[in-house]
Amino acid sequence: MSKKIFLNIPVADVAKSKAFFEAVGFRSDSKFGGDEGACIVISDSIFAMLTTHQRFKDFTPKEVCDTSKAVEFLINLQCESRQEVDQLVANALAAGGSTYDQAEDLGFMYSHSFVDLDGHGWGLFYLPESSN
């Protein structure tokens, strides 16, 4: 059986976050969602479950991190090409996201990143040798 990853991500505004990730280039799955959440399909096996802070608290007794003061997590996503890395970052910036670095080419790996509307970091990378 193939494993799937469901990332539960607290967001301030589900509708705005859903629109942001759709503008980045991912799609939503309407089977999951409503006022308190949305499912963003990143790949056939990776899903981001966007939930309100209140709904997220149903999953953990801890407080939701204030991402303006601390890092909650960093998500790294392998892309199929340098162009995909650059396009996803450009889409994120156009949709209101930000970045805190520049694209970096280390020869064996090309990377860049963006920060979503809620301050979560998304690292994108391409490994040319693994694409064969």
N, C-alpha and C positions, 0 to 999 in steps of 0.2 A: 504494500500500500504506500502510495506517495504521501508524504507529509505536507501539510499546509501550515503557513504561519499567519496568525491573525494578531496584528498589533493593535492594542487598545490605546487610543491616544485622546487625552482630554483636550477639548477645544472650547473656546469662549462662545463661539457662534457656529452652530452646525451648518447652517445654510451657507454662510460666508466661506467656511473651511471647505465644504463640499465643492462650491464653485471654484475656489482656488485650486484644488487638486485636479478638477476637471480641466481647468485652464492650463495647468502644468502639462497635462497630456494623459492622465489616468482616467478611468471611467468609474462611474458609480454603479452599484448593484441595488436596484430598487426593492429587492426581496428583503433586504435588511435596512432598517432605518425608521425614520419618523421625526418627530420634534426633538427627541433626545439623542438621535444618532444617525449615522450614515456609514455605508460600507464603500470604501474606495478600493477598486481592483487595480493592484499594481502589476500583477502577473497572474498566471494560472495557479500559482501556489502561494502568493503573498497578498494579503488584504490588510488595509488600514481601517480599523473600526473607530470612527470619530464619534466621541460621546461628549455630552455636556459634562461640565465639572461635577454637577450633582449626580448624574448617572454613573460617572466614573467612580465616585465615592462608594457606590454599591459593591465594587470589586475589591476595595482595599480600605483598611481603617486609617491609612496615612493621608495626610494632606496632599493636595495637588501642588506640585512644584511651581513657584513663581519664576517663570523662565526669564524674566528680566533681571533676576538676581542669581540664578543658579541653572545649571544644565540638568535637565531631567533625563535625557538620553540622546544618543546620536544614532541615527539609522544610516547604514551604508548599503547602497544598492549598486550591484554590478550592471553595467550597461553593455549594449552590443557594439558600440562604436564611440569614437571621440565625438562625432557629430551628435549622437544621442545625448551624451553628457552635456555638451554645449547647448543643445536645444532645450533640454529640460530646465537648465539653469536660466536661460533666456526667458522661457515661458513663466517660470516662477517669479522672476523679477518683474515681468510685464503684468503679472497678476497681483502684485503688491508685496511679494516676498522680498527678502534681502539676501546678501551674502557678506561674509566677513573675510573672504580670501580671494585669491586669483586662481585661475586654472593652473595646474602644475603637471608638467610632463617629466617623469622620472625615467623615461625610456621603456622600462618594463610595465609602467602603469601611468595612465593619464587620469587626473581627478579634478573635480571642482565640487562646489556645494551650494546649497541654498538654505535659508531659514524660512519656515512657513509663517503664516499669520499669527500663530501662537508661540513662536519662539523656539520650535523644535528644529534641530539641525538634521539635514539630509545630505549625506556625503554620496557623491556619484563617482564611479570609477570605471575605467575600461582597461582590461588586461589583454593586450593584443595576442599574447601566446595562448591564452585560454580560448580564443575564438575559433581555433582550428579544430 
